[in-house]
Amino acid sequence: MKRDWDLIREILVALEDKKESKGILRLKDFPSGREQEISYHVALLLDAGLVEGSMPSEFGPPVKRFNLSRLTWEGHDFLDAIRNDDVWSKIKTKLARQQNLWR
């Protein structure tokens, strides 16, 4: 599965919004039909240290339950950097170019 930067941004914003209401972000907080894609990207965010939470490491289907509790310092910094739509557009263009160079 390819990394979807827009989905990563969506998850980070959703977690920030959820924490303002003192909640935990779960898979059920997202629209149905994208469970596999969302859980994969949550795993990437956990691996990168941008969020704190838990995801079971059980074998089985690619859809995983998760509980995200908060953004880390780095997660806040990253979200602050990509919050502005104009900046985000420029960053995505640069990331796309870098991905093409790595292939």
VMD Tcl script that builds the backbone (N, CA, C; Angstrom):
set m [mol new atoms 309]
animate dup $m
set s [atomselect $m all]
$s set {name element resname resid chain x y z} {
  {N N MET 1 A 0.847 -1.179 0.000}
  {CA C MET 1 A 0.000 0.000 0.000}
  {C C MET 1 A 0.892 1.242 0.000}
  {N N LYS 2 A 0.528 2.220 -0.789}
  {CA C LYS 2 A 1.302 3.459 -0.848}
  {C C LYS 2 A 0.905 4.389 0.297}
  {N N ARG 3 A 1.863 5.150 0.717}
  {CA C ARG 3 A 1.618 6.132 1.765}
  {C C ARG 3 A 0.786 7.271 1.184}
  {N N ASP 4 A -0.288 7.609 1.870}
  {CA C ASP 4 A -1.206 8.663 1.437}
  {C C ASP 4 A -1.048 9.852 2.386}
  {N N TRP 5 A -0.370 10.880 1.908}
  {CA C TRP 5 A -0.065 12.036 2.764}
  {C C TRP 5 A -1.320 12.776 3.193}
  {N N ASP 6 A -2.333 12.819 2.343}
  {CA C ASP 6 A -3.575 13.488 2.729}
  {C C ASP 6 A -4.266 12.739 3.861}
  {N N LEU 7 A -4.223 11.428 3.818}
  {CA C LEU 7 A -4.815 10.633 4.894}
  {C C LEU 7 A -4.022 10.807 6.183}
  {N N ILE 8 A -2.721 10.871 6.094}
  {CA C ILE 8 A -1.894 11.109 7.279}
  {C C ILE 8 A -2.289 12.435 7.919}
  {N N ARG 9 A -2.427 13.453 7.099}
  {CA C ARG 9 A -2.839 14.768 7.613}
  {C C ARG 9 A -4.231 14.673 8.245}
  {N N GLU 10 A -5.144 13.961 7.592}
  {CA C GLU 10 A -6.506 13.797 8.103}
  {C C GLU 10 A -6.509 13.126 9.477}
  {N N ILE 11 A -5.697 12.100 9.646}
  {CA C ILE 11 A -5.632 11.385 10.926}
  {C C ILE 11 A -5.065 12.289 12.011}
  {N N LEU 12 A -4.005 13.019 11.703}
  {CA C LEU 12 A -3.405 13.909 12.702}
  {C C LEU 12 A -4.378 15.000 13.132}
  {N N VAL 13 A -5.080 15.590 12.187}
  {CA C VAL 13 A -6.071 16.630 12.516}
  {C C VAL 13 A -7.200 16.029 13.350}
  {N N ALA 14 A -7.662 14.841 12.984}
  {CA C ALA 14 A -8.738 14.184 13.731}
  {C C ALA 14 A -8.305 13.899 15.174}
  {N N LEU 15 A -7.058 13.467 15.353}
  {CA C LEU 15 A -6.564 13.198 16.704}
  {C C LEU 15 A -6.479 14.488 17.510}
  {N N GLU 16 A -5.988 15.537 16.901}
  {CA C GLU 16 A -5.909 16.815 17.600}
  {C C GLU 16 A -7.311 17.285 18.004}
  {N N ASP 17 A -8.273 17.177 17.102}
  {CA C ASP 17 A -9.650 17.582 17.395}
  {C C ASP 17 A -10.254 16.718 18.497}
  {N N LYS 18 A -9.986 15.424 18.454}
  {CA C LYS 18 A -10.533 14.492 19.450}
  {C C LYS 18 A -9.969 14.799 20.835}
  {N N LYS 19 A -8.694 15.134 20.894}
  {CA C LYS 19 A -8.067 15.416 22.190}
  {C C LYS 19 A -8.626 16.690 22.817}
  {N N GLU 20 A -9.080 17.621 21.992}
  {CA C GLU 20 A -9.685 18.834 22.538}
  {C C GLU 20 A -10.971 18.508 23.283}
  {N N SER 21 A -11.617 17.404 22.922}
  {CA C SER 21 A -12.827 16.975 23.626}
  {C C SER 21 A -12.517 15.851 24.616}
  {N N LYS 22 A -11.234 15.679 24.928}
  {CA C LYS 22 A -10.750 14.694 25.913}
  {C C LYS 22 A -11.070 13.256 25.513}
  {N N GLY 23 A -11.035 12.970 24.211}
  {CA C GLY 23 A -11.353 11.634 23.745}
  {C C GLY 23 A -10.158 10.885 23.206}
  {N N ILE 24 A -10.393 9.639 22.877}
  {CA C ILE 24 A -9.397 8.771 22.248}
  {C C ILE 24 A -9.883 8.504 20.834}
  {N N LEU 25 A -8.990 8.581 19.878}
  {CA C LEU 25 A -9.339 8.355 18.477}
  {C C LEU 25 A -9.286 6.865 18.175}
  {N N ARG 26 A -10.355 6.364 17.577}
  {CA C ARG 26 A -10.454 4.951 17.242}
  {C C ARG 26 A -10.852 4.804 15.773}
  {N N LEU 27 A -10.733 3.597 15.273}
  {CA C LEU 27 A -11.098 3.316 13.882}
  {C C LEU 27 A -12.552 3.686 13.610}
  {N N LYS 28 A -13.422 3.465 14.588}
  {CA C LYS 28 A -14.847 3.750 14.392}
  {C C LYS 28 A -15.131 5.240 14.225}
  {N N ASP 29 A -14.154 6.105 14.515}
  {CA C ASP 29 A -14.329 7.547 14.360}
  {C C ASP 29 A -14.195 8.000 12.905}
  {N N PHE 30 A -13.843 7.091 12.019}
  {CA C PHE 30 A -13.672 7.395 10.600}
  {C C PHE 30 A -14.806 6.755 9.806}
  {N N PRO 31 A -15.118 7.313 8.639}
  {CA C PRO 31 A -16.165 6.715 7.802}
  {C C PRO 31 A -15.797 5.280 7.409}
  {N N SER 32 A -16.800 4.443 7.286}
  {CA C SER 32 A -16.538 3.044 6.922}
  {C C SER 32 A -16.122 2.950 5.460}
  {N N GLY 33 A -15.488 1.825 5.140}
  {CA C GLY 33 A -15.041 1.579 3.779}
  {C C GLY 33 A -13.560 1.833 3.564}
  {N N ARG 34 A -12.903 2.444 4.551}
  {CA C ARG 34 A -11.471 2.746 4.420}
  {C C ARG 34 A -10.670 2.145 5.589}
  {N N GLU 35 A -11.229 1.150 6.246}
  {CA C GLU 35 A -10.620 0.611 7.457}
  {C C GLU 35 A -9.190 0.125 7.241}
  {N N GLN 36 A -8.955 -0.609 6.176}
  {CA C GLN 36 A -7.620 -1.143 5.920}
  {C C GLN 36 A -6.617 -0.009 5.695}
  {N N GLU 37 A -6.990 0.958 4.891}
  {CA C GLU 37 A -6.112 2.087 4.581}
  {C C GLU 37 A -5.830 2.933 5.829}
  {N N ILE 38 A -6.851 3.181 6.615}
  {CA C ILE 38 A -6.677 3.994 7.822}
  {C C ILE 38 A -5.804 3.276 8.840}
  {N N SER 39 A -6.075 2.008 9.092}
  {CA C SER 39 A -5.286 1.286 10.092}
  {C C SER 39 A -3.821 1.162 9.654}
  {N N TYR 40 A -3.584 1.011 8.364}
  {CA C TYR 40 A -2.202 0.956 7.861}
  {C C TYR 40 A -1.480 2.276 8.142}
  {N N HIS 41 A -2.144 3.386 7.887}
  {CA C HIS 41 A -1.511 4.689 8.085}
  {C C HIS 41 A -1.344 5.035 9.561}
  {N N VAL 42 A -2.255 4.549 10.401}
  {CA C VAL 42 A -2.080 4.720 11.846}
  {C C VAL 42 A -0.829 3.963 12.297}
  {N N ALA 43 A -0.623 2.771 11.763}
  {CA C ALA 43 A 0.587 2.013 12.098}
  {C C ALA 43 A 1.839 2.790 11.689}
  {N N LEU 44 A 1.794 3.428 10.517}
  {CA C LEU 44 A 2.932 4.250 10.083}
  {C C LEU 44 A 3.174 5.410 11.040}
  {N N LEU 45 A 2.110 6.075 11.474}
  {CA C LEU 45 A 2.246 7.208 12.397}
  {C C LEU 45 A 2.800 6.759 13.743}
  {N N LEU 46 A 2.378 5.597 14.202}
  {CA C LEU 46 A 2.936 5.044 15.448}
  {C C LEU 46 A 4.419 4.725 15.262}
  {N N ASP 47 A 4.763 4.090 14.136}
  {CA C ASP 47 A 6.163 3.770 13.845}
  {C C ASP 47 A 7.037 5.019 13.803}
  {N N ALA 48 A 6.489 6.099 13.238}
  {CA C ALA 48 A 7.248 7.343 13.082}
  {C C ALA 48 A 7.348 8.128 14.383}
  {N N GLY 49 A 6.587 7.739 15.394}
  {CA C GLY 49 A 6.620 8.451 16.659}
  {C C GLY 49 A 5.867 9.772 16.636}
  {N N LEU 50 A 4.937 9.924 15.691}
  {CA C LEU 50 A 4.163 11.167 15.609}
  {C C LEU 50 A 2.920 11.130 16.492}
  {N N VAL 51 A 2.497 9.930 16.869}
  {CA C VAL 51 A 1.330 9.761 17.742}
  {C C VAL 51 A 1.657 8.716 18.801}
  {N N GLU 52 A 0.897 8.780 19.895}
  {CA C GLU 52 A 0.988 7.742 20.926}
  {C C GLU 52 A -0.342 7.026 20.977}
  {N N GLY 53 A -0.269 5.747 21.198}
  {CA C GLY 53 A -1.472 4.947 21.278}
  {C C GLY 53 A -1.121 3.482 21.212}
  {N N SER 54 A -2.118 2.680 20.891}
  {CA C SER 54 A -1.883 1.241 20.816}
  {C C SER 54 A -2.624 0.653 19.623}
  {N N MET 55 A -2.019 -0.403 19.106}
  {CA C MET 55 A -2.612 -1.171 18.015}
  {C C MET 55 A -2.197 -2.612 18.253}
  {N N PRO 56 A -3.155 -3.529 18.304}
  {CA C PRO 56 A -2.777 -4.922 18.562}
  {C C PRO 56 A -1.858 -5.463 17.475}
  {N N SER 57 A -0.951 -6.317 17.866}
  {CA C SER 57 A -0.022 -6.898 16.900}
  {C C SER 57 A -0.422 -8.323 16.554}
  {N N GLU 58 A -1.701 -8.584 16.630}
  {CA C GLU 58 A -2.209 -9.921 16.343}
  {C C GLU 58 A -2.136 -10.229 14.853}
  {N N PHE 59 A -2.065 -11.506 14.558}
  {CA C PHE 59 A -2.113 -11.939 13.166}
  {C C PHE 59 A -3.561 -11.901 12.715}
  {N N GLY 60 A -3.763 -11.759 11.451}
  {CA C GLY 60 A -5.122 -11.774 10.949}
  {C C GLY 60 A -5.321 -10.747 9.861}
  {N N PRO 61 A -6.532 -10.280 9.736}
  {CA C PRO 61 A -6.831 -9.352 8.643}
  {C C PRO 61 A -6.031 -8.059 8.769}
  {N N PRO 62 A -5.853 -7.377 7.643}
  {CA C PRO 62 A -5.049 -6.156 7.660}
  {C C PRO 62 A -5.700 -5.006 8.420}
  {N N VAL 63 A -6.992 -5.096 8.700}
  {CA C VAL 63 A -7.661 -4.054 9.470}
  {C C VAL 63 A -7.382 -4.291 10.939}
  {N N LYS 64 A -6.865 -3.279 11.591}
  {CA C LYS 64 A -6.505 -3.399 13.002}
  {C C LYS 64 A -7.253 -2.361 13.824}
  {N N ARG 65 A -7.644 -2.776 15.008}
  {CA C ARG 65 A -8.205 -1.813 15.956}
  {C C ARG 65 A -7.063 -0.957 16.471}
  {N N PHE 66 A -7.369 0.258 16.838}
  {CA C PHE 66 A -6.347 1.115 17.436}
  {C C PHE 66 A -6.996 2.118 18.367}
  {N N ASN 67 A -6.197 2.598 19.291}
  {CA C ASN 67 A -6.575 3.676 20.190}
  {C C ASN 67 A -5.444 4.685 20.157}
  {N N LEU 68 A -5.699 5.868 19.656}
  {CA C LEU 68 A -4.682 6.915 19.655}
  {C C LEU 68 A -5.000 7.883 20.777}
  {N N SER 69 A -4.014 8.129 21.624}
  {CA C SER 69 A -4.254 8.961 22.804}
  {C C SER 69 A -3.814 10.403 22.627}
  {N N ARG 70 A -2.744 10.616 21.832}
  {CA C ARG 70 A -2.289 12.001 21.681}
  {C C ARG 70 A -1.240 12.111 20.589}
  {N N LEU 71 A -1.024 13.357 20.157}
  {CA C LEU 71 A 0.104 13.676 19.280}
  {C C LEU 71 A 1.349 13.801 20.146}
  {N N THR 72 A 2.485 13.397 19.634}
  {CA C THR 72 A 3.747 13.633 20.334}
  {C C THR 72 A 4.227 15.051 20.003}
  {N N TRP 73 A 5.320 15.455 20.603}
  {CA C TRP 73 A 5.910 16.754 20.288}
  {C C TRP 73 A 6.177 16.857 18.790}
  {N N GLU 74 A 6.790 15.799 18.260}
  {CA C GLU 74 A 7.094 15.765 16.832}
  {C C GLU 74 A 5.827 15.773 15.989}
  {N N GLY 75 A 4.789 15.107 16.476}
  {CA C GLY 75 A 3.517 15.092 15.772}
  {C C GLY 75 A 2.896 16.481 15.699}
  {N N HIS 76 A 2.973 17.211 16.817}
  {CA C HIS 76 A 2.476 18.590 16.814}
  {C C HIS 76 A 3.279 19.456 15.849}
  {N N ASP 77 A 4.598 19.303 15.879}
  {CA C ASP 77 A 5.443 20.084 14.969}
  {C C ASP 77 A 5.104 19.780 13.514}
  {N N PHE 78 A 4.951 18.499 13.195}
  {CA C PHE 78 A 4.633 18.105 11.831}
  {C C PHE 78 A 3.272 18.654 11.414}
  {N N LEU 79 A 2.267 18.522 12.285}
  {CA C LEU 79 A 0.941 19.024 11.963}
  {C C LEU 79 A 0.949 20.539 11.799}
  {N N ASP 80 A 1.683 21.243 12.644}
  {CA C ASP 80 A 1.790 22.700 12.496}
  {C C ASP 80 A 2.385 23.071 11.146}
  {N N ALA 81 A 3.353 22.283 10.698}
  {CA C ALA 81 A 4.017 22.566 9.417}
  {C C ALA 81 A 3.102 22.317 8.223}
  {N N ILE 82 A 2.163 21.383 8.343}
  {CA C ILE 82 A 1.326 21.027 7.195}
  {C C ILE 82 A -0.105 21.553 7.304}
  {N N ARG 83 A -0.408 22.309 8.332}
  {CA C ARG 83 A -1.777 22.779 8.547}
  {C C ARG 83 A -2.258 23.736 7.452}
  {N N ASN 84 A -1.394 24.652 7.041}
  {CA C ASN 84 A -1.745 25.623 6.016}
  {C C ASN 84 A -1.861 24.926 4.661}
  {N N ASP 85 A -2.982 25.145 3.963}
  {CA C ASP 85 A -3.223 24.453 2.690}
  {C C ASP 85 A -2.185 24.781 1.623}
  {N N ASP 86 A -1.737 26.030 1.567}
  {CA C ASP 86 A -0.719 26.402 0.572}
  {C C ASP 86 A 0.606 25.703 0.860}
  {N N VAL 87 A 1.000 25.701 2.129}
  {CA C VAL 87 A 2.236 25.025 2.523}
  {C C VAL 87 A 2.103 23.538 2.263}
  {N N TRP 88 A 0.945 22.975 2.586}
  {CA C TRP 88 A 0.720 21.546 2.396}
  {C C TRP 88 A 0.849 21.160 0.929}
  {N N SER 89 A 0.309 21.968 0.056}
  {CA C SER 89 A 0.407 21.698 -1.380}
  {C C SER 89 A 1.859 21.669 -1.839}
  {N N LYS 90 A 2.653 22.613 -1.368}
  {CA C LYS 90 A 4.079 22.657 -1.728}
  {C C LYS 90 A 4.826 21.445 -1.175}
  {N N ILE 91 A 4.528 21.067 0.050}
  {CA C ILE 91 A 5.191 19.918 0.672}
  {C C ILE 91 A 4.856 18.644 -0.099}
  {N N LYS 92 A 3.582 18.454 -0.467}
  {CA C LYS 92 A 3.190 17.251 -1.205}
  {C C LYS 92 A 3.887 17.179 -2.556}
  {N N THR 93 A 4.039 18.317 -3.220}
  {CA C THR 93 A 4.739 18.340 -4.506}
  {C C THR 93 A 6.189 17.908 -4.322}
  {N N LYS 94 A 6.832 18.425 -3.286}
  {CA C LYS 94 A 8.222 18.067 -3.015}
  {C C LYS 94 A 8.342 16.586 -2.646}
  {N N LEU 95 A 7.423 16.088 -1.824}
  {CA C LEU 95 A 7.458 14.678 -1.434}
  {C C LEU 95 A 7.250 13.769 -2.641}
  {N N ALA 96 A 6.359 14.164 -3.530}
  {CA C ALA 96 A 6.114 13.363 -4.739}
  {C C ALA 96 A 7.371 13.282 -5.595}
  {N N ARG 97 A 8.078 14.404 -5.712}
  {CA C ARG 97 A 9.331 14.404 -6.485}
  {C C ARG 97 A 10.360 13.484 -5.834}
  {N N GLN 98 A 10.472 13.537 -4.512}
  {CA C GLN 98 A 11.436 12.694 -3.806}
  {C C GLN 98 A 11.081 11.224 -3.967}
  {N N GLN 99 A 9.800 10.887 -3.900}
  {CA C GLN 99 A 9.394 9.496 -4.058}
  {C C GLN 99 A 9.755 8.985 -5.448}
  {N N ASN 100 A 9.615 9.835 -6.448}
  {CA C ASN 100 A 9.976 9.428 -7.810}
  {C C ASN 100 A 11.472 9.209 -7.936}
  {N N LEU 101 A 12.273 9.973 -7.193}
  {CA C LEU 101 A 13.717 9.798 -7.219}
  {C C LEU 101 A 14.137 8.494 -6.557}
  {N N TRP 102 A 13.388 8.048 -5.558}
  {CA C TRP 102 A 13.741 6.831 -4.825}
  {C C TRP 102 A 13.378 5.572 -5.571}
  {N N ARG 103 A 12.597 5.674 -6.623}
  {CA C ARG 103 A 12.158 4.463 -7.355}
  {C C ARG 103 A 13.209 4.014 -8.329}
}
mol reanalyze $m
mol bondsrecalc $m
mol representation Tube
mol addrep $m
